[in-house]
Amino acid sequence: MNPTSFADTRSEMDAQPITPVLESNLKWLETRFEYCGDLSVFQWRFGPELRHTAFSVYFDSLFESKTINYMKTSLQDLVPHEVGPAISVIPEDVIRFFSNHGVSSESAMLINDLKEASDDIVTGHLVIFFNGWDQALSYKVASLITRQVTEPVAESVVHGPRESTVENLQKNIGLLRQRLKTPNFKLEKFTLGVDTKTEVNIGYLINAVNLEVLAELKKRISGMKKVNVLDTSFIEEWIEDSTYSPFPQYRYTERPDTATAALLDGKIIVLVEGTGSILICPGLFTEMHQSSEDYYQRSMIASLIRIMRIFAFFIALSLPSIYIALTTFHPELIPTVLLLAIMNAREGIPFPAFIEAAIMEFFFELLREAGARLPRQIGATISIVGALVIGEAAISAGIASPTMVVVVALTGIASFAIPQYNMATALRIIKIPLMILSTFLGGFGLMIGFLWILLHLTSLRSLGQPYLAPLAPLQPKQLLDTLLRAPLKILIRSPRNKLLESKK
């Protein structure tokens, strides 16, 4: 896909007012939508002796239900008949009715410009033009069948709500409104892209959100007016503070309960039409290791699980590097019995530890990627069987030692324990330079790598907020729900929640 297609700089057709001459409006639209095979233009007559003409225009591909007569529904207070031979209204009646905002069950918007009419048509509206009237009626009619609400796919559920967001923006907003029954839940709409005209909503709780962060997010999204947005990840990459950082600066979720908890915590969410994932801003390092299910477990269990995830983070980041450093530079740090076992297992291996680890890591990542791309029914099976076969074959062929296979397997398993997939992906990238540093400098190189990562994390920002908060800078009031989770009774009485309540 050509990246230049995402930001279209072509000049749009100039705005042109709707004329009272029906043929002129029809000719403009036919030129505008030339070669659009799914465009429907229906010309019809109405009034006494069918003297008056009009036409409706819409996209067949966006209009599922064609049984609704929008004119009849709109004019139900004016005439009780179908539009056609039986209707006796004249254009002056129609103009007077809609110009005075006549009451109807189907709301029709008045538009004055052909450019605006074409924008409405491509976004799923039915537009009606009347001869002798320099305005048109626009109805929202798009009714495509979308995926139904099911269990989350990327975030498996053990305990808690089993609803997942879908590709329909209104359904996703409805799932959030069901949980946040308050007028403090605000949604602001943006339309992005010259060609895609993607609807984007940012949501927040006005009594909990940081207004400076909110203003910064609006500023960054406002700079995307011409960017053709196809997915939430486009917005993430555009608004992030450090584009070349391997660490994710925002969180994703497809669970409405997770998004609701984030809103209650003062976060901002971004919802994109056609995307089933919600972007949570800003994203902090400690939050990448948390799950909404932590709040459905008892505090002691949740805290132990969080500690286990932190250990998993360090294992996924550094276990291969530690193995290389110890076996290459610091064998005296390994217990004698274990050292003898490692030396015996490595006997006959033609590669140094780094090459051995690199080969096994490459094949493991290849299997993981293949499992993700295969159909779900066979992907997991192929990944497990492939890992067993390749591991056993590598040991038998003398390419890798059993110890290295265990190290690589533990590293992969540890990465699966991290809730945020984009954080686990970052570790897959960072461990490679750590392995190189360990190969050339041993433990000293490993410490240099750790210091570089720590310095990078402390300087990283997410929408201007410190990435390591509340650890650096230290914010004691928020430590009750970071690496450990205090009981809910304490969290509710915490100074932080009292501060939020004072904003109401």
Number of C-alpha atoms within 10 A of each C-alpha: 5 5 7 10 11 18 16 16 11 9 7 9 8 8 10 13 16 22 20 16 14 18 13 12 20 18 11 16 17 14 9 14 14 10 9 10 10 12 18 14 17 11 13 14 18 20 17 14 12 15 9 16 16 18 18 18 21 26 21 17 14 20 16 13 11 9 6 9 10 22 18 19 19 20 23 17 13 16 15 12 16 17 20 15 13 15 18 16 17 14 17 10 13 17 17 11 16 19 11 9 13 16 15 17 11 15 17 22 13 17 18 16 16 22 20 15 25 18 13 18 22 18 18 21 22 25 24 23 25 24 19 16 18 18 22 24 20 25 21 17 21 20 12 13 9 11 11 12 16 11 16 19 11 14 17 11 15 9 12 13 16 16 16 22 26 23 18 20 18 12 15 24 16 12 18 20 15 11 12 16 9 10 9 13 17 12 18 11 12 17 19 22 18 19 18 17 20 21 17 22 18 22 23 24 23 18 16 22 19 14 12 10 18 19 11 14 20 14 12 14 19 13 12 19 17 19 24 21 25 18 16 20 16 14 19 21 15 15 21 21 16 17 13 8 13 15 22 25 27 24 23 23 22 22 28 25 20 18 24 21 15 19 23 19 16 19 22 25 23 22 26 28 21 17 18 21 25 24 22 23 25 25 23 21 23 17 19 21 22 24 18 21 15 19 17 13 14 13 16 14 12 22 21 14 21 22 14 15 22 19 14 23 21 14 21 27 26 23 20 25 27 21 22 28 26 18 19 18 16 14 13 10 10 13 9 11 8 10 16 12 11 17 13 11 17 21 10 13 15 12 14 14 23 21 16 18 23 16 15 22 22 12 15 21 13 13 21 19 13 15 19 13 10 13 10 10 8 10 17 17 12 16 20 13 12 17 18 13 11 16 24 15 13 17 18 12 12 16 18 27 25 16 16 23 23 12 20 21 17 17 24 21 13 22 24 17 19 23 19 22 17 18 21 22 16 16 20 18 13 17 19 19 14 24 29 19 21 28 25 16 16 23 20 14 20 23 15 15 21 15 12 12 14 13 11 14 17 16 13 21 20 21 23 14 14 20 26 21 19 18 17 12 11 11 10 11 12 16 15 16 17 18 20 19 23 20 16 14 8 11 16 12 10 15 14 16 16 12 11 15 11 10 10 9
